[in-house]
Structure formats: structure tokens, C-alpha cells
Amino acid sequence: MEYGFLLCAVALSKVFAYKCMEGRQLITAAGDPQEIFRMAPKELSGMVGGRQEIISAIRDHGILKWAEAELEWCEQYGIRALYIEDPGYPRRLAECCDAPLILFCKGGIDLNPERALAVVGTRKATWAGRTACIRTVKGLSCIQPRPAIISGLAYGIDAAAHTAALEAGMPTIAVIPCGLDTIYPTRHRDLAARIATTGAVVTDFPRGSAPQTAHFIRRNRIIAGMADATLLAESFAKGGGLITTSLANSYDREVFACPGRVTDESFEGCNRLIFNNQARLVINADDLSSSMGWGAADRLPEKKRDATLPFLEDETRGMILKCLERESPMDFERIMELTGMDFRTLSALLMELEINGSIVSLQGRKYAPAP
């Protein structure tokens, strides 16, 4: 039976999995993916240096049946399977030596935007980190064409970057460490659905692939590879964001980092990159945009305390907001102490203010004004 070009490419993507470069070299030597499956055992052995595990995997008829079922599933759920030489495949990623042979994509957005920025950072984001991330992303929304925001759908900085892009009407792309049938983290299924509506959710993992430690590192190379530059919004001394920036540097892409106070452990990774000249310092969106030659971006100047408080007829709500403007973040007990409100009243008002977007809740039952 003669199998199609894309089907053979999908089969080879499973055979070579973590060894993308070897797969690309074999395809180049053979001429195209189909030719590899037409080869006699002896010829194939010569092409792969006699490596029996590769020969056995390619000669196993089951691998083609698996690829056939995978493509049928993709068609059923509106998922694109993009071969590395397909015009729709991210051209920036294709330039990287470890680019995957196949990329699965849910969503109709062009994966080759004129401008693309990866935004990464810690899952344990603080109010300061989220604010730096959101302000930078939204600040970039005023330039044309707007850059696509690429991140990993994780908690913390990733989610803040995707959400800020969606709210600003910017294209955003989520790269996940598992198959498209297993969105991770599961709590971000709704966010992934929103992203797929106007942007895209992509992965190089086939269906049935669960998130594993090694998968996150493999995912990070796609985030860095798809972008012109990578912004580290907040990072501890160790973390996945630092792996992504290291990959970006290895691809000769620009790297930026938001600085934090030297006493803030959650910014130690950012500060260290800046100190070692491995990242450019970013205070606002204009810093990044100007460095990239994208033109002037909105600096989003700091709000003045009294001028930014919304007009509230209810003095109790205004009292809470004034407390948070003076000292932020602030824990529940401190707000209760300063306002003199009882537990039940304060709880209800804080929930109301959070729902209407005036404040944000943080870990440890702390609150801060919304960015």
C-alpha cells in the first residue's frame, strides 16, 4: 500500500521523537518521508548506520497505521498537522536545529506573524511579576502590527501573558507539554479554548501524551523558537523560564528580563540574567519595542493614587481601595484593622471588588489593586 507524504512524516515524527535532527537528516538524504518507507531493509540500514531500533521502528507496519489514525483524529477535531516544510509551519522554529518534524495546531491563526514575543516566568508569580507582565504585554498592543504573544499556558506568568493578550485584542499562542487531547493544566481548559478561538494551541506531542518532566523542556524550545525575542517577566534562581531564555540565547534570539528588588527571591533569575548581560533590562513596553525596532509602544505611566480611584458612592468600597493604594499587597487582617469592618462585610466587599476587576487576590489571602 502506498501512503501519503504527510502520513509518512507523522510516522517519522513518532519514530524520532526526541531526535528531531536525526529525522531531518534522514529525510534530506532520502529525498522525502515517503521514500524512507519504500526502502529495502539493506538500503535503510545503510542510511541509519545499521541502528536496529530505528530500522525496526520504520519497518513496523503498525507505525503507519498509528499515523493514519492520528491524522483521522486531527481531521475530526479540526487540528492541523504541520510538516516542517509546510508553508504554515512556524518559519522561525524551522530555523532551529531541534525543531520538531510535525507540529499539531488547534486554531486558525497564522503561526508566522510579522512579530512574535515569547513571555515566560515562574508559576508562583507575585503581584509585582504579574503586573510587570500585564503592563508590558498591554503596552505592546498599541504598535502595529501587534506582536503575537507566545507562552506555555502554565499558572502564574504564562496565564497572565495569555490573558493580557486576549484582553488587549492581541494574537496569542499557547504551547503545551502534552497532546491536544490532554490540556495541561486542566484548570486552564477554558483559557485554552479562548486562545484557540482567536489564536492557537500547539504541541509536538501526539494525542495520548501526558505531561512529564522532560516534556516541559521539550516544550520550552518551541516557545523560544517561535519568537523573535523572549521576555522573562519573573523568575526565581531556578525555573523553566530560565531554560527558555537559555534556549533563546542559543538560537541567537533577543532576550529581555524585568528587574526586581534585590531582596525579592522571585526576581533573582531575572536580575542574574541582566547582571550577566544575558538579557536586556525592560522597565516598560517601550524599552522592549524600541530595542526590537518595532517603534514606540505605550509606556502606560504609573497611576496617581487619588486620580485613579474610581468614583464610588459607597464609602466603604473607596476605603478599601485607598488602603490598597497606600500599601500593597495587603492581607485580609490588615485591611480589616484599617477599615474597622467586620469579617462578613469585608469578605463580601472584597469579593465584589475582585469580580468587577478593581482588585486582584493573591496567595496568602492578600489583595492588591488590579493592574
C-alpha positions in Angstrom: 0.0 0.0 0.0 1.3 3.5 -0.9 1.0 6.0 1.9 0.8 9.8 1.6 3.6 12.3 2.2 2.1 13.8 5.5 1.2 10.4 6.9 4.8 9.2 6.5 6.1 12.4 8.0 3.8 12.0 11.1 5.0 8.4 11.4 8.7 9.5 11.3 7.9 12.2 13.9 7.0 9.4 16.3 10.0 7.2 15.4 12.5 10.0 16.0 10.5 11.8 18.8 13.4 13.5 20.8 15.9 13.1 18.0 14.4 15.6 15.5 17.7 16.4 13.9 18.4 12.8 13.0 15.0 12.5 11.4 15.5 15.6 9.3 18.9 14.4 8.2 17.4 11.0 7.1 14.6 12.7 5.2 17.1 15.0 3.5 19.3 12.1 2.5 16.3 10.0 1.2 14.6 12.9 -0.6 11.2 12.8 1.2 9.4 10.9 4.0 7.6 8.5 1.6 10.9 7.3 0.1 12.1 6.1 3.5 9.2 3.7 3.8 9.8 2.4 0.3 13.4 1.4 1.0 14.6 -2.2 1.3 16.0 -3.2 4.7 19.6 -3.2 3.5 19.3 0.2 2.0 17.6 1.6 5.1 20.3 0.0 7.3 22.9 1.9 5.3 21.1 5.2 5.7 20.8 4.9 9.5 24.2 3.4 10.2 22.8 -0.1 11.0 20.9 1.1 14.0 18.5 -1.7 14.6 16.0 0.2 16.8 15.4 2.8 14.1 15.2 0.1 11.3 12.7 -1.9 13.3 10.5 1.1 14.1 10.4 2.2 10.5 9.8 -1.3 9.2 6.9 -1.9 11.7 3.7 -1.5 9.6 2.0 -0.5 12.8 3.7 2.9 12.8 1.9 3.8 9.6 -1.4 2.6 10.9 -0.9 4.7 14.0 -0.1 7.8 11.9 -3.2 7.2 9.8 -5.4 7.1 13.0 -3.7 10.2 14.3 -4.4 12.2 11.1 -8.1 11.0 11.1 -8.4 12.2 14.7 -6.8 15.6 13.7 -9.3 16.0 10.9 -12.2 15.1 13.1 -11.3 17.8 15.7 -10.1 20.5 13.3 -6.4 20.1 14.2 -3.7 21.0 11.7 -0.7 18.6 11.4 2.1 20.8 10.0 5.2 19.3 8.5 8.4 21.3 9.0 8.5 22.2 5.3 4.8 23.2 5.2 4.3 26.9 4.4 2.1 27.1 7.6 4.8 25.7 9.8 6.4 28.5 12.0 9.4 29.6 9.9 11.3 30.9 13.0 11.0 27.5 14.6 12.1 25.7 11.4 15.4 27.6 11.6 16.3 25.8 14.9 18.3 22.7 14.7 16.0 20.8 17.1 12.7 21.8 15.5 10.1 19.1 15.5 9.2 17.3 12.3 5.5 17.8 13.0 3.6 20.4 14.9 0.0 19.9 15.9 -2.1 23.1 15.9 -5.6 23.9 17.2 -6.7 27.2 15.9 -6.7 29.1 12.6 -4.1 31.8 13.4 -1.1 32.3 11.1 1.9 30.8 13.0 4.1 33.2 11.1 3.1 36.6 12.4 5.3 39.6 11.4 6.3 40.0 15.1 6.3 37.4 17.9 7.3 37.7 21.5 7.6 34.8 24.0 6.7 35.7 27.6 7.7 33.3 30.3 8.3 33.2 34.0 7.5 31.5 37.3 4.3 29.6 38.1 4.4 31.2 41.6 4.0 34.7 40.3 3.8 37.6 42.7 1.6 40.7 42.3 4.8 42.6 41.1 5.6 39.9 38.5 2.1 39.7 37.1 1.8 43.4 37.0 5.1 43.7 35.1 4.0 41.1 32.6 0.5 42.5 32.1 1.7 46.1 31.7 4.4 45.1 29.1 2.0 43.0 27.1 -0.8 45.5 27.0 1.7 48.3 26.3 2.7 46.5 23.1 -0.9 46.4 21.9 -0.6 49.9 20.6 2.0 49.2 18.0 1.2 47.9 14.5 1.3 45.1 13.6 0.7 43.9 17.1 3.2 41.1 18.1 1.8 37.7 18.8 2.3 36.7 22.4 3.6 33.1 22.9 3.7 31.3 26.2 3.1 27.9 27.8 -0.4 28.1 29.4 1.0 27.4 32.8 0.0 29.0 36.1 1.4 32.4 37.0 3.2 34.4 34.4 2.1 32.3 31.4 -1.6 32.7 32.2 -1.1 36.4 32.9 0.6 36.9 29.5 -2.1 35.0 27.6 -5.0 36.7 29.4 -3.4 40.2 28.9 -3.1 39.5 25.2 -6.7 38.3 24.9 -8.0 41.4 26.8 -5.9 43.7 24.5 -7.1 42.0 21.3 -3.6 40.7 20.5 -3.0 37.3 18.9 -1.7 34.7 21.4 -0.3 31.2 21.0 -0.1 28.6 23.8 2.5 25.8 23.6 1.6 22.8 25.8 3.7 19.8 27.0 1.2 17.1 26.1 -1.2 16.1 23.4 -4.1 18.3 22.4 -6.5 15.8 23.9 -4.9 16.4 27.3 -4.8 20.2 28.0 -2.4 20.9 30.9 -3.0 22.3 33.4 -6.6 21.1 33.4 -7.8 24.3 35.2 -6.8 26.2 32.1 -9.0 24.3 29.7 -11.3 27.3 29.4 -8.3 29.6 28.8 -7.0 27.2 26.1 -10.4 27.2 24.4 -10.4 31.1 24.4 -6.9 31.1 22.9 -7.8 28.6 20.2 -10.8 30.7 19.1 -8.7 33.7 18.1 -5.1 32.3 18.4 -3.7 28.8 18.6 -2.8 26.0 20.9 0.2 24.0 19.6 2.3 21.0 20.6 4.7 18.5 19.0 3.2 15.7 21.1 0.6 13.4 19.6 -2.7 12.6 21.4 -2.4 10.4 24.5 0.8 12.1 25.6 0.6 13.0 29.2 2.7 15.9 30.7 6.1 14.6 32.0 9.1 16.5 33.4 11.1 16.0 30.2 8.2 17.2 28.1 8.3 20.7 29.6 11.9 21.2 28.5 11.0 19.9 25.1 8.0 22.3 25.0 10.2 25.3 26.0 12.3 25.0 22.8 9.2 25.6 20.8 8.2 28.7 22.8 11.7 30.2 22.3 12.0 29.0 18.7 8.7 30.5 17.5 9.5 34.0 18.8 11.7 36.9 17.7 12.5 37.5 21.4 11.8 36.1 24.8 10.8 38.2 27.9 11.4 36.7 31.3 8.8 38.6 33.5 9.7 37.0 36.8 11.8 34.0 37.9 13.4 32.5 40.9 17.1 31.4 40.7 15.9 28.2 39.1 12.9 27.6 36.8 11.6 26.7 33.4 11.7 30.3 32.3 15.4 30.4 32.6 15.6 27.2 30.4 13.6 29.0 27.8 15.8 32.1 27.9 18.9 29.9 27.6 17.4 28.2 24.5 16.5 31.6 23.1 20.1 32.8 23.5 21.3 29.6 21.8 19.1 30.4 18.9 20.6 33.9 18.7 17.3 35.5 19.6 16.9 38.6 21.8 16.2 38.0 25.5 14.7 40.6 27.9 14.0 40.5 31.6 12.0 42.6 34.1 14.2 43.6 37.1 13.1 43.2 40.7 14.3 44.3 44.1 17.5 42.5 45.1 15.6 41.3 48.2 12.9 39.6 46.1 13.8 35.9 45.6 11.2 35.7 42.9 13.2 38.1 40.7 16.6 36.6 41.4 16.7 34.8 38.0 15.8 38.0 36.1 18.3 40.1 38.0 21.0 37.5 37.4 20.4 37.4 33.7 20.6 41.2 33.5 23.8 41.3 35.6 25.5 38.6 33.4 24.5 40.5 30.2 22.3 37.6 29.1 19.2 39.7 28.9 18.3 43.3 28.3 16.6 45.2 31.1 13.0 46.1 30.5 11.1 48.7 32.5 8.2 49.1 30.2 6.8 48.1 26.8 8.6 50.9 25.0 12.0 49.6 26.2 11.4 46.3 24.5 9.6 47.6 21.4 12.4 50.2 20.7 15.1 47.6 21.2 13.4 45.3 18.7 12.9 48.1 16.2 9.1 47.8 16.4 8.5 51.5 17.1 7.3 53.3 20.2 5.0 51.5 22.5 2.6 52.7 25.2 4.6 53.4 28.3 1.4 53.1 30.5 2.6 55.6 33.1 2.1 54.9 36.7 -1.3 55.8 38.0 -1.7 58.6 40.6 -3.3 57.3 43.7 -6.1 59.8 44.1 -6.8 60.3 40.4 -7.2 56.6 39.6 -9.7 55.7 42.3 -13.0 55.1 40.7 -15.9 57.2 41.8 -17.7 55.1 44.4 -20.8 56.3 46.2 -20.3 53.7 48.8 -17.5 55.0 51.0 -16.6 51.5 52.3 -15.5 50.3 48.9 -13.5 53.5 48.5 -11.9 53.0 51.9 -10.7 49.5 50.8 -9.2 50.8 47.6 -7.5 53.7 49.3 -5.9 51.2 51.8 -4.6 49.1 48.9 -3.3 52.1 47.1 -1.2 53.1 50.1 0.1 49.7 50.9 0.1 46.8 48.5 -0.3 43.8 48.7 -2.1 43.8 52.0 -3.5 40.8 53.8 -7.1 40.4 54.9 -6.5 41.0 58.6 -4.6 44.3 57.9 -7.5 45.6 55.7 -10.0 44.7 58.5 -7.8 46.5 61.0 -7.5 49.7 58.9 -11.1 49.9 57.8 -12.8 48.7 61.0 -15.1 46.4 59.1 -16.3 43.1 60.4 -15.3 39.8 58.8 -18.5 39.1 56.9 -18.9 42.6 55.4 -15.2 42.9 54.3 -15.3 39.4 52.7 -18.4 40.3 50.7 -16.9 43.7 49.6 -13.5 42.2 48.6 -15.3 39.5 46.5 -17.4 42.2 44.8 -14.3 44.3 44.0 -12.5 41.3 42.7 -15.4 40.3 40.4 -15.7 43.8 38.9 -12.0 43.9 38.2 -11.0 46.6 40.8 -8.6 44.4 42.8 -6.9 41.0 42.5 -6.5 38.3 45.1 -3.0 36.9 45.8 -1.6 33.9 47.6 -1.8 34.0 51.4 -5.2 35.8 51.3 -3.6 39.1 50.2 -5.1 41.7 47.9 -3.8 44.4 45.6 -5.2 46.9 43.1 -5.8 45.4 39.6 -3.0 46.2 37.1 
